Amino acid sequence: MEARDVLERIDLFKQVLTARQLDDLAAKSRIVEMPEGMVLMAEGDFGSSMFAIISGALDVTVAGARHGSRAVAHLGPGDIVGEMSLMTGARRTATVVSAEPTRVLEITKVALEGLITRAPDLLDQLGVVLAQRRAELDRIADDEHATRVLGVRTDEIIHAMRRFFSRAG
């Protein structure tokens, strides 16, 4: 599956980027093959990329003060993970491990920086979409860890994105 096709199916990008911008981002993204059991990201780490699942499955767990480590999601083709960390520079809020052999499209901060430099208004648009996604995840979350980490407002997300990407320019 081509990177452009994957990007075109991600709401975060298809709602905001033009066809040319999608082409540019696809050219700077890469497909990663993961064996079963590979840790894609660990809770608490800093992240400079997000991933879109092409095939396979990823298990997502979080460490809660009351519950220990618990599964919060099983993601499959079309799902994305790591977008908040990529866009704001925040630490990873979960650990993600491949549940089976999995192919993902890696989208890095470096790949996004060129787009944002040429079209700074993208930060506001991406921030709104991220805030909507965060609100959806808030509704799913039911422990103090998730509420603490996910309870972020749109203006806070956009501010964090501006601060994070301004270091690049």
C-alpha positions, 0 to 999 in steps of 0.5 A: 500500500502506498504511503499517499493512500494511507495518509489520505485515509487519516482524518487528521490529515485528509481534513486539513491537507491539500492533495499536494501537501499529502503528496509531500508528506507521503514522500517524507514518510516511511513504511516500517515492518514490525514482528509480533511483540515489538515495542513501538513506543513506551509510556513516558518516552518522548516521541518525534513520530506518529504511526498509521497502521497499514496491516496487523494490530497493535495493543495499547496499555497505560500504567494507572496508579490504582490499576497497574498496567492495563489494556486500553485499546487494540488497534488495527488497519486505519488507526493511528497512534502517537499523534499527540506526542508528535504534534506537541512534543509531550511524552508518550501517554501509553505503551504500544506493542505489535500484537502480530506482524504489523506494517505501519507508516511512520510520519515524523516531525521532520516530515511535518515541519516543511509543511507547517513552515510553508503553511503556518495556519495548518497548526490551528487546523490540526490542533482543532482535529487533535482536540476533537480526537482527544475528546473522543478518547476522553469519553473512552477513558475511565481512570485517573491516569487517562483523565489527567493525561487526556483532559486537554483543551483545544487552545492548550493543544494549539499553544503546545503545537506552536511552541513545539514547532517554533523550535524548528523554524 
